Amino acid sequence: MKQIKLFSAVLAAMLISSAAIFNACCKQENIEQTTNPEAVYMNAADIQFQNELVKFREKVNYSREHPSYKSGEVMDADSAILHIETLFNATYSFADEHYAQTQTDRATVLIDVNNTNEDVLFVDVVTTFDEIINIVTQFYNQCSFQQKGFILLDLKKGIITGNQVEIELRSVIGERSGDWNPFGSDDCWWYGEHAGDCDLNNGGYFDAAVKIMEMLNVSRPLVSAPSWYRYTYDNYEEINLFGHEYENENGEKLIFYIENANNNFTLDEYQVEPEEMNFYFNGEEEVIYNILPDDFQKPSNWVFMVSFLDGLQEANPYNDYMPTIHHQNKLTYAYRHLVNGEILAPPVQLGDE
């Protein structure tokens, strides 16, 4: 079964977002439903899927660790192909990320099959799985993307010739756009004071702080509750940041904040260029989703709700009243709870009761 037909067809295609496929492979082999509604995240089909995947993974690992063991176990060819595809994606796929473009590669692998009932030996399934890993790894290593990630492996059963069946392989590798940027080349804005863009147009409400605030609010991750349940929130809490509190490893402030002891700021400092707009948007997200929950030692259900950013020129009361221009942050968090949707009905529009 060492015959391999290999060919490659590279396709670069622009994507809006990453493919949405599953991310399985949990460490726990069996998860039981509990009476605690916050734990009801998996239905019976999910649990069965997970347990079958883990069982297959353990059998593959055992076969690899004991190559001399010949169980004689067989699998239906269709089932074997599906299990290989599923375990590969669960192990190597980063599907739930943003990708700007993709590369598609194809190959054909042959596996011995009983042409009477289309069964394959499990030992051959493991060998074929490892063979596919090697092929896709070659595709991945040869891909020229700078920030690549593996998106998906798609396997299809082909024709049966003699005592072998073809497995048609399609792998998709992506160029990560994890540094997805919401602001384009025209997004140069006055830092604050509702002064508008860098040409002082669109003033009266808009400025860099407002634009970043709007993008933070509209890009807040949304989480869907399981069927018959809904999420509700309590203990709302507002976190106030002046802007000087957090910086990256290069000493750059994650939130827009500039000091000047003489209170004499330059035009370049007042204007937030597109690259800076994206830098401060990403910095705000780092503060909101990673730093603050850790600093305040909050549980996973303490979630960001809404932001209010105000671009101001004023002294920093936390730093000897140093003259600054900055984005004052008011970040609202709350505790998210999963509740029974029949007991506590979904919300209604105000005035519709």
C-alpha positions as YAML, in Angstrom:
chain: A
units: angstrom
residues:
- id: 1
  name: MET
  ca: [0.00, 0.00, 0.00]
- id: 2
  name: LYS
  ca: [2.97, 2.30, -0.44]
- id: 3
  name: GLN
  ca: [1.83, 3.60, -3.80]
- id: 4
  name: ILE
  ca: [1.19, 7.33, -3.70]
- id: 5
  name: LYS
  ca: [0.03, 9.56, -6.48]
- id: 6
  name: LEU
  ca: [0.94, 13.11, -5.60]
- id: 7
  name: PHE
  ca: [0.05, 16.31, -7.32]
- id: 8
  name: SER
  ca: [-0.35, 19.86, -6.14]
- id: 9
  name: ALA
  ca: [-2.70, 22.60, -7.19]
- id: 10
  name: VAL
  ca: [-2.15, 25.87, -5.39]
- id: 11
  name: LEU
  ca: [-5.06, 28.24, -5.14]
- id: 12
  name: ALA
  ca: [-4.77, 31.68, -3.54]
- id: 13
  name: ALA
  ca: [-8.17, 33.07, -2.63]
- id: 14
  name: MET
  ca: [-9.12, 36.03, -0.48]
- id: 15
  name: LEU
  ca: [-11.28, 35.14, 2.52]
- id: 16
  name: ILE
  ca: [-13.40, 37.38, 4.71]
- id: 17
  name: SER
  ca: [-13.04, 35.12, 7.72]
- id: 18
  name: SER
  ca: [-11.85, 31.69, 8.63]
- id: 19
  name: ALA
  ca: [-13.84, 28.55, 7.89]
- id: 20
  name: ALA
  ca: [-16.07, 27.63, 10.80]
- id: 21
  name: ILE
  ca: [-15.50, 23.98, 11.59]
- id: 22
  name: PHE
  ca: [-15.25, 22.01, 14.79]
- id: 23
  name: ASN
  ca: [-12.56, 22.00, 17.42]
- id: 24
  name: ALA
  ca: [-12.75, 18.72, 19.30]
- id: 25
  name: CYS
  ca: [-10.30, 16.40, 21.05]
- id: 26
  name: CYS
  ca: [-11.06, 16.96, 24.71]
- id: 27
  name: LYS
  ca: [-8.82, 15.33, 27.31]
- id: 28
  name: GLN
  ca: [-11.72, 13.73, 29.13]
- id: 29
  name: GLU
  ca: [-13.05, 10.58, 27.50]
- id: 30
  name: ASN
  ca: [-16.54, 10.69, 28.98]
- id: 31
  name: ILE
  ca: [-18.39, 13.80, 30.05]
- id: 32
  name: GLU
  ca: [-21.73, 13.36, 31.75]
- id: 33
  name: GLN
  ca: [-24.46, 15.95, 31.67]
- id: 34
  name: THR
  ca: [-25.04, 17.58, 35.04]
- id: 35
  name: THR
  ca: [-27.98, 19.26, 36.67]
- id: 36
  name: ASN
  ca: [-26.04, 22.50, 36.83]
- id: 37
  name: PRO
  ca: [-27.38, 24.53, 33.86]
- id: 38
  name: GLU
  ca: [-24.04, 26.32, 33.41]
- id: 39
  name: ALA
  ca: [-22.46, 22.94, 32.57]
- id: 40
  name: VAL
  ca: [-24.94, 22.06, 29.81]
- id: 41
  name: TYR
  ca: [-22.76, 22.83, 26.82]
- id: 42
  name: MET
  ca: [-22.79, 19.47, 25.03]
- id: 43
  name: ASN
  ca: [-25.78, 17.50, 23.86]
- id: 44
  name: ALA
  ca: [-25.89, 13.71, 23.56]
- id: 45
  name: ALA
  ca: [-24.66, 13.80, 19.96]
- id: 46
  name: ASP
  ca: [-21.70, 15.99, 20.96]
- id: 47
  name: ILE
  ca: [-20.74, 13.60, 23.74]
- id: 48
  name: GLN
  ca: [-21.03, 10.56, 21.47]
- id: 49
  name: PHE
  ca: [-18.92, 12.30, 18.81]
- id: 50
  name: GLN
  ca: [-16.25, 13.20, 21.35]
- id: 51
  name: ASN
  ca: [-16.10, 9.73, 22.87]
- id: 52
  name: GLU
  ca: [-15.80, 8.04, 19.48]
- id: 53
  name: LEU
  ca: [-13.04, 10.45, 18.48]
- id: 54
  name: VAL
  ca: [-11.09, 9.86, 21.70]
- id: 55
  name: LYS
  ca: [-11.55, 6.09, 21.39]
- id: 56
  name: PHE
  ca: [-10.16, 6.17, 17.84]
- id: 57
  name: ARG
  ca: [-7.26, 8.38, 18.92]
- id: 58
  name: GLU
  ca: [-6.32, 6.00, 21.74]
- id: 59
  name: LYS
  ca: [-6.42, 2.99, 19.44]
- id: 60
  name: VAL
  ca: [-4.22, 4.80, 16.91]
- id: 61
  name: ASN
  ca: [-1.73, 5.71, 19.63]
- id: 62
  name: TYR
  ca: [-1.68, 2.16, 20.96]
- id: 63
  name: SER
  ca: [-1.02, 0.79, 17.49]
- id: 64
  name: ARG
  ca: [1.86, 3.23, 17.02]
- id: 65
  name: GLU
  ca: [3.37, 2.31, 20.37]
- id: 66
  name: HIS
  ca: [3.03, -1.43, 19.72]
- id: 67
  name: PRO
  ca: [3.84, -1.85, 16.02]
- id: 68
  name: SER
  ca: [4.26, -5.62, 16.37]
- id: 69
  name: TYR
  ca: [0.72, -6.03, 17.70]
- id: 70
  name: LYS
  ca: [-1.61, -7.34, 14.99]
- id: 71
  name: SER
  ca: [-5.19, -7.31, 16.21]
- id: 72
  name: GLY
  ca: [-6.75, -8.24, 12.90]
- id: 73
  name: GLU
  ca: [-9.38, -5.55, 13.52]
- id: 74
  name: VAL
  ca: [-11.07, -4.15, 10.44]
- id: 75
  name: MET
  ca: [-13.04, -0.99, 9.70]
- id: 76
  name: ASP
  ca: [-15.42, -0.03, 6.96]
- id: 77
  name: ALA
  ca: [-13.47, 2.09, 4.46]
- id: 78
  name: ASP
  ca: [-15.92, 4.99, 4.66]
- id: 79
  name: SER
  ca: [-15.74, 5.01, 8.46]
- id: 80
  name: ALA
  ca: [-11.94, 4.78, 8.44]
- id: 81
  name: ILE
  ca: [-11.62, 7.76, 6.08]
- id: 82
  name: LEU
  ca: [-14.02, 9.85, 8.15]
- id: 83
  name: HIS
  ca: [-12.21, 9.00, 11.39]
- id: 84
  name: ILE
  ca: [-8.81, 9.90, 9.90]
- id: 85
  name: GLU
  ca: [-10.15, 13.22, 8.61]
- id: 86
  name: THR
  ca: [-11.83, 14.07, 11.91]
- id: 87
  name: LEU
  ca: [-8.88, 13.21, 14.14]
- id: 88
  name: PHE
  ca: [-6.44, 15.05, 11.86]
- id: 89
  name: ASN
  ca: [-8.52, 18.23, 11.96]
- id: 90
  name: ALA
  ca: [-9.09, 17.95, 15.70]
- id: 91
  name: THR
  ca: [-5.34, 17.63, 16.19]
- id: 92
  name: TYR
  ca: [-3.87, 20.07, 13.69]
- id: 93
  name: SER
  ca: [-6.55, 22.50, 12.48]
- id: 94
  name: PHE
  ca: [-6.79, 26.12, 13.59]
- id: 95
  name: ALA
  ca: [-10.03, 26.74, 11.75]
- id: 96
  name: ASP
  ca: [-11.52, 29.36, 14.05]
- id: 97
  name: GLU
  ca: [-9.11, 32.13, 13.13]
- id: 98
  name: HIS
  ca: [-9.01, 34.87, 10.51]
- id: 99
  name: TYR
  ca: [-7.20, 34.07, 7.25]
- id: 100
  name: ALA
  ca: [-6.54, 36.55, 4.46]
- id: 101
  name: GLN
  ca: [-5.75, 34.03, 1.73]
- id: 102
  name: THR
  ca: [-5.46, 30.29, 1.27]
- id: 103
  name: GLN
  ca: [-3.42, 27.65, -0.47]
- id: 104
  name: THR
  ca: [-5.03, 24.38, -1.51]
- id: 105
  name: ASP
  ca: [-2.97, 21.24, -2.17]
- id: 106
  name: ARG
  ca: [-4.19, 17.84, -3.34]
- id: 107
  name: ALA
  ca: [-2.89, 14.30, -3.34]
- id: 108
  name: THR
  ca: [-4.16, 10.75, -3.73]
- id: 109
  name: VAL
  ca: [-3.30, 8.00, -1.27]
- id: 110
  name: LEU
  ca: [-4.02, 4.27, -1.75]
- id: 111
  name: ILE
  ca: [-5.01, 1.85, 1.00]
- id: 112
  name: ASP
  ca: [-5.54, -1.90, 0.75]
- id: 113
  name: VAL
  ca: [-9.20, -2.89, 0.88]
- id: 114
  name: ASN
  ca: [-11.28, -6.05, 0.80]
- id: 115
  name: ASN
  ca: [-13.08, -5.48, -2.49]
- id: 116
  name: THR
  ca: [-15.92, -7.74, -1.36]
- id: 117
  name: ASN
  ca: [-17.08, -5.80, 1.68]
- id: 118
  name: GLU
  ca: [-14.81, -2.70, 1.48]
- id: 119
  name: ASP
  ca: [-13.21, -3.33, 4.85]
- id: 120
  name: VAL
  ca: [-9.69, -2.15, 5.66]
- id: 121
  name: LEU
  ca: [-7.35, -3.48, 8.31]
- id: 122
  name: PHE
  ca: [-6.94, -1.14, 11.28]
- id: 123
  name: VAL
  ca: [-3.17, -1.47, 11.07]
- id: 124
  name: ASP
  ca: [-3.38, -0.14, 7.50]
- id: 125
  name: VAL
  ca: [-5.62, 2.69, 8.71]
- id: 126
  name: VAL
  ca: [-2.89, 3.80, 11.12]
- id: 127
  name: THR
  ca: [-0.20, 3.52, 8.45]
- id: 128
  name: THR
  ca: [-2.32, 5.57, 6.05]
- id: 129
  name: PHE
  ca: [-3.02, 8.17, 8.74]
- id: 130
  name: ASP
  ca: [0.71, 8.63, 9.33]
- id: 131
  name: GLU
  ca: [1.27, 8.76, 5.58]
- id: 132
  name: ILE
  ca: [-1.30, 11.55, 5.25]
- id: 133
  name: ILE
  ca: [0.34, 13.44, 8.12]
- id: 134
  name: ASN
  ca: [3.66, 13.29, 6.26]
- id: 135
  name: ILE
  ca: [2.13, 14.48, 2.99]
- id: 136
  name: VAL
  ca: [0.26, 17.39, 4.54]
- id: 137
  name: THR
  ca: [3.30, 18.32, 6.61]
- id: 138
  name: GLN
  ca: [5.27, 18.60, 3.36]
- id: 139
  name: PHE
  ca: [2.60, 20.87, 1.91]
- id: 140
  name: TYR
  ca: [2.67, 22.96, 5.08]
- id: 141
  name: ASN
  ca: [6.47, 23.25, 5.23]
- id: 142
  name: GLN
  ca: [6.66, 24.20, 1.54]
- id: 143
  name: CYS
  ca: [3.94, 26.86, 1.87]
- id: 144
  name: SER
  ca: [5.45, 30.34, 1.56]
- id: 145
  name: PHE
  ca: [2.94, 32.13, 3.78]
- id: 146
  name: GLN
  ca: [4.68, 34.08, 6.52]
- id: 147
  name: GLN
  ca: [2.06, 33.54, 9.23]
- id: 148
  name: LYS
  ca: [0.45, 30.30, 8.14]
- id: 149
  name: GLY
  ca: [-2.07, 28.14, 9.88]
- id: 150
  name: PHE
  ca: [-3.66, 24.86, 8.88]
- id: 151
  name: ILE
  ca: [-7.38, 25.25, 8.18]
- id: 152
  name: LEU
  ca: [-8.72, 21.88, 7.09]
- id: 153
  name: LEU
  ca: [-8.10, 18.41, 5.71]
- id: 154
  name: ASP
  ca: [-10.83, 17.04, 3.45]
- id: 155
  name: LEU
  ca: [-10.75, 13.34, 2.51]
- id: 156
  name: LYS
  ca: [-12.98, 11.64, -0.07]
- id: 157
  name: LYS
  ca: [-13.16, 7.99, -1.02]
- id: 158
  name: GLY
  ca: [-12.30, 7.47, -4.67]
- id: 159
  name: ILE
  ca: [-12.46, 4.47, -6.95]
- id: 160
  name: ILE
  ca: [-11.55, 0.92, -5.99]
- id: 161
  name: THR
  ca: [-9.06, -0.76, -8.30]
- id: 162
  name: GLY
  ca: [-8.24, -4.37, -7.53]
- id: 163
  name: ASN
  ca: [-7.61, -4.52, -3.80]
- id: 164
  name: GLN
  ca: [-6.93, -0.85, -3.25]
- id: 165
  name: VAL
  ca: [-9.15, 2.18, -2.73]
- id: 166
  name: GLU
  ca: [-8.13, 5.74, -3.53]
- id: 167
  name: ILE
  ca: [-8.35, 8.42, -0.87]
- id: 168
  name: GLU
  ca: [-8.50, 11.88, -2.43]
- id: 169
  name: LEU
  ca: [-6.83, 14.38, -0.15]
- id: 170
  name: ARG
  ca: [-7.36, 18.14, -0.07]
- id: 171
  name: SER
  ca: [-5.49, 20.29, 2.44]
- id: 172
  name: VAL
  ca: [-6.10, 24.01, 2.94]
- id: 173
  name: ILE
  ca: [-3.47, 26.24, 4.53]
- id: 174
  name: GLY
  ca: [-4.17, 29.87, 5.34]
- id: 175
  name: GLU
  ca: [-2.22, 33.10, 5.72]
- id: 176
  name: ARG
  ca: [-3.24, 34.22, 9.18]
- id: 177
  name: SER
  ca: [-4.67, 37.68, 9.54]
- id: 178
  name: GLY
  ca: [-4.63, 37.45, 13.29]
- id: 179
  name: ASP
  ca: [-3.42, 41.00, 13.07]
- id: 180
  name: TRP
  ca: [-6.75, 41.82, 11.45]
- id: 181
  name: ASN
  ca: [-7.00, 45.57, 11.34]
- id: 182
  name: PRO
  ca: [-10.30, 47.42, 11.39]
- id: 183
  name: PHE
  ca: [-8.91, 50.73, 10.13]
- id: 184
  name: GLY
  ca: [-7.85, 51.42, 6.57]
- id: 185
  name: SER
  ca: [-5.50, 53.84, 4.87]
- id: 186
  name: ASP
  ca: [-7.96, 56.75, 5.11]
- id: 187
  name: ASP
  ca: [-8.47, 56.40, 8.86]
- id: 188
  name: CYS
  ca: [-6.34, 59.24, 10.19]
- id: 189
  name: TRP
  ca: [-8.12, 60.88, 13.12]
- id: 190
  name: TRP
  ca: [-7.51, 63.68, 15.60]
- id: 191
  name: TYR
  ca: [-6.73, 61.98, 18.91]
- id: 192
  name: GLY
  ca: [-9.85, 63.33, 20.69]
- id: 193
  name: GLU
  ca: [-11.88, 66.43, 21.55]
- id: 194
  name: HIS
  ca: [-14.44, 65.33, 18.90]
- id: 195
  name: ALA
  ca: [-12.31, 67.23, 16.39]
- id: 196
  name: GLY
  ca: [-12.91, 64.82, 13.49]
- id: 197
  name: ASP
  ca: [-10.31, 63.40, 11.15]
- id: 198
  name: CYS
  ca: [-6.77, 64.63, 10.56]
- id: 199
  name: ASP
  ca: [-8.14, 67.33, 8.23]
- id: 200
  name: LEU
  ca: [-10.58, 68.34, 10.99]
- id: 201
  name: ASN
  ca: [-13.54, 67.12, 8.97]
- id: 202
  name: ASN
  ca: [-16.44, 65.16, 10.51]
- id: 203
  name: GLY
  ca: [-16.02, 67.01, 13.79]
- id: 204
  name: GLY
  ca: [-18.60, 67.51, 16.50]
- id: 205
  name: TYR
  ca: [-18.71, 63.85, 17.53]
- id: 206
  name: PHE
  ca: [-16.04, 61.76, 15.80]
- id: 207
  name: ASP
  ca: [-12.37, 61.47, 16.70]
- id: 208
  name: ALA
  ca: [-9.83, 58.66, 17.19]
- id: 209
  name: ALA
  ca: [-11.20, 57.76, 20.62]
- id: 210
  name: VAL
  ca: [-14.77, 57.52, 19.33]
- id: 211
  name: LYS
  ca: [-13.75, 55.46, 16.31]
- id: 212
  name: ILE
  ca: [-11.77, 52.99, 18.41]
- id: 213
  name: MET
  ca: [-14.63, 52.83, 20.93]
- id: 214
  name: GLU
  ca: [-17.17, 52.05, 18.23]
- id: 215
  name: MET
  ca: [-15.01, 49.29, 16.79]
- id: 216
  name: LEU
  ca: [-14.43, 47.76, 20.23]
- id: 217
  name: ASN
  ca: [-18.16, 47.67, 20.87]
- id: 218
  name: VAL
  ca: [-19.20, 46.21, 17.52]
- id: 219
  name: SER
  ca: [-16.44, 43.58, 17.52]
- id: 220
  name: ARG
  ca: [-17.24, 42.28, 21.00]
- id: 221
  name: PRO
  ca: [-17.40, 38.46, 20.79]
- id: 222
  name: LEU
  ca: [-20.93, 37.08, 20.83]
- id: 223
  name: VAL
  ca: [-21.66, 33.76, 22.51]
- id: 224
  name: SER
  ca: [-24.71, 31.65, 21.69]
- id: 225
  name: ALA
  ca: [-26.39, 29.79, 24.52]
- id: 226
  name: PRO
  ca: [-27.36, 26.12, 24.14]
- id: 227
  name: SER
  ca: [-30.91, 25.33, 23.00]
- id: 228
  name: TRP
  ca: [-33.59, 26.22, 25.54]
- id: 229
  name: TYR
  ca: [-31.16, 28.37, 27.48]
- id: 230
  name: ARG
  ca: [-30.13, 32.00, 27.41]
- id: 231
  name: TYR
  ca: [-27.50, 34.18, 29.00]
- id: 232
  name: THR
  ca: [-28.19, 36.97, 31.43]
- id: 233
  name: TYR
  ca: [-25.88, 39.20, 33.43]
- id: 234
  name: ASP
  ca: [-25.46, 40.75, 36.87]
- id: 235
  name: ASN
  ca: [-23.00, 42.73, 39.01]
- id: 236
  name: TYR
  ca: [-22.08, 45.28, 36.35]
- id: 237
  name: GLU
  ca: [-18.75, 46.91, 37.09]
- id: 238
  name: GLU
  ca: [-17.05, 49.89, 35.44]
- id: 239
  name: ILE
  ca: [-13.24, 49.89, 35.22]
- id: 240
  name: ASN
  ca: [-11.66, 53.32, 34.72]
- id: 241
  name: LEU
  ca: [-8.26, 53.63, 33.05]
- id: 242
  name: PHE
  ca: [-6.41, 56.86, 32.37]
- id: 243
  name: GLY
  ca: [-4.31, 55.25, 29.67]
- id: 244
  name: HIS
  ca: [-0.84, 55.13, 31.23]
- id: 245
  name: GLU
  ca: [-1.39, 51.84, 33.07]
- id: 246
  name: TYR
  ca: [-0.33, 49.20, 30.54]
- id: 247
  name: GLU
  ca: [2.38, 48.85, 27.94]
- id: 248
  name: ASN
  ca: [3.86, 46.15, 25.73]
- id: 249
  name: GLU
  ca: [7.31, 44.58, 25.88]
- id: 250
  name: ASN
  ca: [8.69, 47.52, 23.87]
- id: 251
  name: GLY
  ca: [7.47, 50.04, 26.41]
- id: 252
  name: GLU
  ca: [4.68, 51.31, 24.13]
- id: 253
  name: LYS
  ca: [1.41, 52.25, 25.80]
- id: 254
  name: LEU
  ca: [-1.41, 49.89, 24.83]
- id: 255
  name: ILE
  ca: [-3.94, 52.70, 25.27]
- id: 256
  name: PHE
  ca: [-3.37, 56.08, 23.61]
- id: 257
  name: TYR
  ca: [-1.37, 58.14, 26.11]
- id: 258
  name: ILE
  ca: [1.33, 60.78, 25.53]
- id: 259
  name: GLU
  ca: [3.07, 62.89, 28.18]
- id: 260
  name: ASN
  ca: [4.72, 66.28, 27.72]
- id: 261
  name: ALA
  ca: [5.97, 68.16, 30.75]
- id: 262
  name: ASN
  ca: [5.72, 71.46, 28.86]
- id: 263
  name: ASN
  ca: [2.19, 70.72, 27.67]
- id: 264
  name: ASN
  ca: [3.44, 71.39, 24.15]
- id: 265
  name: PHE
  ca: [2.22, 68.56, 21.92]
- id: 266
  name: THR
  ca: [3.12, 68.34, 18.25]
- id: 267
  name: LEU
  ca: [0.76, 67.94, 15.31]
- id: 268
  name: ASP
  ca: [2.04, 64.40, 14.80]
- id: 269
  name: GLU
  ca: [1.16, 63.55, 18.39]
- id: 270
  name: TYR
  ca: [-2.36, 64.95, 18.05]
- id: 271
  name: GLN
  ca: [-2.99, 63.01, 14.85]
- id: 272
  name: VAL
  ca: [-3.48, 59.25, 15.06]
- id: 273
  name: GLU
  ca: [-2.41, 57.69, 11.77]
- id: 274
  name: PRO
  ca: [-4.08, 54.48, 10.42]
- id: 275
  name: GLU
  ca: [-1.26, 52.25, 11.67]
- id: 276
  name: GLU
  ca: [-1.56, 53.84, 15.12]
- id: 277
  name: MET
  ca: [-5.35, 53.48, 15.06]
- id: 278
  name: ASN
  ca: [-4.94, 49.74, 14.56]
- id: 279
  name: PHE
  ca: [-2.19, 49.54, 17.16]
- id: 280
  name: TYR
  ca: [-4.36, 51.16, 19.82]
- id: 281
  name: PHE
  ca: [-7.41, 49.09, 18.85]
- id: 282
  name: ASN
  ca: [-5.39, 45.90, 19.31]
- id: 283
  name: GLY
  ca: [-3.88, 47.31, 22.49]
- id: 284
  name: GLU
  ca: [-7.34, 48.02, 23.89]
- id: 285
  name: GLU
  ca: [-8.40, 44.45, 23.11]
- id: 286
  name: GLU
  ca: [-5.31, 43.10, 24.86]
- id: 287
  name: VAL
  ca: [-6.19, 45.14, 27.95]
- id: 288
  name: ILE
  ca: [-9.89, 44.28, 27.85]
- id: 289
  name: TYR
  ca: [-9.76, 40.56, 27.21]
- id: 290
  name: ASN
  ca: [-6.42, 39.44, 28.65]
- id: 291
  name: ILE
  ca: [-4.89, 41.89, 31.09]
- id: 292
  name: LEU
  ca: [-7.83, 43.13, 33.17]
- id: 293
  name: PRO
  ca: [-9.42, 39.71, 33.87]
- id: 294
  name: ASP
  ca: [-6.00, 38.50, 35.00]
- id: 295
  name: ASP
  ca: [-5.17, 41.60, 37.04]
- id: 296
  name: PHE
  ca: [-8.50, 41.50, 38.83]
- id: 297
  name: GLN
  ca: [-8.36, 37.69, 39.15]
- id: 298
  name: LYS
  ca: [-11.81, 37.30, 37.70]
- id: 299
  name: PRO
  ca: [-13.53, 34.03, 36.70]
- id: 300
  name: SER
  ca: [-14.16, 33.14, 33.06]
- id: 301
  name: ASN
  ca: [-17.77, 34.36, 33.20]
- id: 302
  name: TRP
  ca: [-16.65, 37.93, 33.98]
- id: 303
  name: VAL
  ca: [-17.08, 39.38, 30.52]
- id: 304
  name: PHE
  ca: [-16.65, 42.69, 28.74]
- id: 305
  name: MET
  ca: [-19.94, 44.43, 27.89]
- id: 306
  name: VAL
  ca: [-19.32, 47.92, 26.51]
- id: 307
  name: SER
  ca: [-16.66, 50.63, 26.35]
- id: 308
  name: PHE
  ca: [-16.67, 54.42, 26.51]
- id: 309
  name: LEU
  ca: [-13.52, 56.20, 25.34]
- id: 310
  name: ASP
  ca: [-12.97, 59.95, 25.62]
- id: 311
  name: GLY
  ca: [-9.97, 61.73, 24.09]
- id: 312
  name: LEU
  ca: [-8.85, 64.47, 26.46]
- id: 313
  name: GLN
  ca: [-5.97, 66.85, 27.08]
- id: 314
  name: GLU
  ca: [-5.45, 67.13, 30.83]
- id: 315
  name: ALA
  ca: [-3.03, 66.48, 33.67]
- id: 316
  name: ASN
  ca: [-2.59, 62.92, 34.88]
- id: 317
  name: PRO
  ca: [-3.59, 62.88, 38.58]
- id: 318
  name: TYR
  ca: [-1.92, 59.49, 38.98]
- id: 319
  name: ASN
  ca: [1.49, 60.74, 37.77]
- id: 320
  name: ASP
  ca: [2.31, 64.02, 39.53]
- id: 321
  name: TYR
  ca: [-0.22, 65.83, 37.33]
- id: 322
  name: MET
  ca: [1.90, 65.37, 34.23]
- id: 323
  name: PRO
  ca: [0.33, 67.14, 31.20]
- id: 324
  name: THR
  ca: [-1.03, 64.52, 28.81]
- id: 325
  name: ILE
  ca: [-3.23, 63.77, 25.86]
- id: 326
  name: HIS
  ca: [-4.91, 60.42, 26.40]
- id: 327
  name: HIS
  ca: [-7.94, 58.19, 25.90]
- id: 328
  name: GLN
  ca: [-9.89, 57.94, 29.13]
- id: 329
  name: ASN
  ca: [-11.34, 54.42, 29.31]
- id: 330
  name: LYS
  ca: [-14.57, 53.42, 31.02]
- id: 331
  name: LEU
  ca: [-14.91, 49.69, 30.49]
- id: 332
  name: THR
  ca: [-18.01, 47.87, 31.71]
- id: 333
  name: TYR
  ca: [-17.91, 44.21, 32.72]
- id: 334
  name: ALA
  ca: [-20.52, 41.86, 34.14]
- id: 335
  name: TYR
  ca: [-20.91, 38.26, 35.24]
- id: 336
  name: ARG
  ca: [-22.55, 36.05, 32.64]
- id: 337
  name: HIS
  ca: [-24.97, 33.34, 33.74]
- id: 338
  name: LEU
  ca: [-26.69, 30.59, 31.77]
- id: 339
  name: VAL
  ca: [-30.38, 30.31, 32.67]
- id: 340
  name: ASN
  ca: [-33.30, 28.21, 31.55]
- id: 341
  name: GLY
  ca: [-35.05, 30.03, 28.71]
- id: 342
  name: GLU
  ca: [-38.45, 28.64, 29.61]
- id: 343
  name: ILE
  ca: [-38.24, 29.74, 33.22]
- id: 344
  name: LEU
  ca: [-36.74, 33.13, 32.42]
- id: 345
  name: ALA
  ca: [-38.13, 34.27, 29.07]
- id: 346
  name: PRO
  ca: [-36.02, 36.13, 26.50]
- id: 347
  name: PRO
  ca: [-35.86, 39.92, 26.82]
- id: 348
  name: VAL
  ca: [-38.38, 42.13, 25.04]
- id: 349
  name: GLN
  ca: [-38.02, 45.57, 23.49]
- id: 350
  name: LEU
  ca: [-38.81, 48.38, 25.88]
- id: 351
  name: GLY
  ca: [-42.37, 49.55, 25.27]
- id: 352
  name: ASP
  ca: [-43.44, 46.17, 23.83]
- id: 353
  name: GLU
  ca: [-44.66, 44.65, 27.10]
...
